[in-house]
Amino acid sequence: MNKPINSQVSKGWDSTAEVFAKYISPANISTGFSTLFAIDALNATIEDPNKEMTILDIGSGTGGLSLYGTSKYKNARFISTDFSPKMIQILDTFIKELNIQTIESKVMDGQNLEPIKDSSIDYTYSIFALIFFPDIVKGMKEMYRVLKPGGKTAIGSWCLDSFLIKVFQQTMDELLGNNSFKQVALSLSDKQVFEDKLKEVGFVNIEIKRVQHPMEIQETTDLIKMFSVNPVYFDCLEALPDDKKPLLDQTIINVSNRLLEGHKRNQNGKLELPSFAYIGIGQKN
Ligand SMILES: C[S@@+](CC[C@H](N)C(=O)[O-])C[C@H]1O[C@@H](n2cnc3c(N)ncnc32)[C@H](O)[C@@H]1O
């Protein structure tokens, strides 16, 4: 297996935790960008919102899924896990601020959930997190192991035509040559591969749903502020030869402007970045 890159190690995500928390926090509990996809995953799997249940979020970041979940699922207990101590530290401040008793947070690698017992969880989720694991199947096997029989899982993955994915791909194609750079986050961007991996692990009643929510920005230059501490951006930077590194930011802006040509601003005066994801759903037999 290749050496893990920035977006596959906890330090890489520690560095973006504070910026991440600006978008996923108690101030935007049901409107945070990735939370909108977490809500899709919850809605696609939980039939009875009043049921007593244990919900495990893997790669929770600053806790978007659980923070939203406590407001909707009154009889649920949440376990929010992430391998980035900084993400969990910020989630802990949110839990304290809101005086939430039903979210337990843990620093944990999603490829090894050992402290969590077999067949003890009703629902497992991983929204745009498992896609970064060096061993995707190992992560899925752990989700399967901890689920009760009949329990359900939902995993969020970006689609190839999502704006941010396209920006990074076209930028790197322009700087390095076509198809020389492969984004780790695209590990489950092929619907058939996604389905096959869930099947391989043993999940049944598999469904891959395509969903979309726009990301709003004021100007394309804002992307650079957002990316400047992001491990995915550092993966790109490190893949470039020294003479191309200084061109990365401007190329991202040029590609973004090109992709948004002809797009009108929305009623809030913002640019909407089309963002598509697959939610892969499976059930334990
Ligand atoms: C793009 S963020 C998504 C966070 C959150 N799920 C959300 O949707 O807001 C990816 C998260 O996955 C976490 N992550 C990546 N690899 C991981 C691993 N092997 N084990 C646990 N967490 C991991 C990162 O630390 C980061 O918080």
The ligand as a Gaussian input file, in Angstrom:
#p B3LYP/6-31G(d) Opt

LIG

0 1
 C      -14.423000      16.084000       4.787000
 S      -14.389000      15.776000       6.496000
 C      -16.087000      15.303000       6.795000
 C      -16.496000      15.468000       8.241000
 C      -17.961000      15.160000       8.555000
 N      -18.286000      13.785000       8.290000
 C      -18.878000      16.065000       7.796000
 O      -19.524000      15.583000       6.840000
 O      -18.968000      17.256000       8.134000
 C      -13.538000      14.219000       6.600000
 C      -13.352000      13.749000       8.033000
 O      -12.907000      12.385000       8.010000
 C      -11.960000      12.214000       9.037000
 N      -11.170000      11.017000       8.706000
 C      -10.416000      10.808000       7.588000
 N       -9.819000       9.598000       7.658000
 C      -10.211000       9.029000       8.827000
 C       -9.933000       7.780000       9.466000
 N       -9.103000       6.877000       8.921000
 N      -10.558000       7.504000      10.636000
 C      -11.382000       8.415000      11.214000
 N      -11.650000       9.625000      10.672000
 C      -11.086000       9.931000       9.492000
 C      -11.176000      13.516000       9.028000
 O      -10.463000      13.726000      10.212000
 C      -12.290000      14.538000       8.789000
 O      -12.814000      14.996000      10.012000

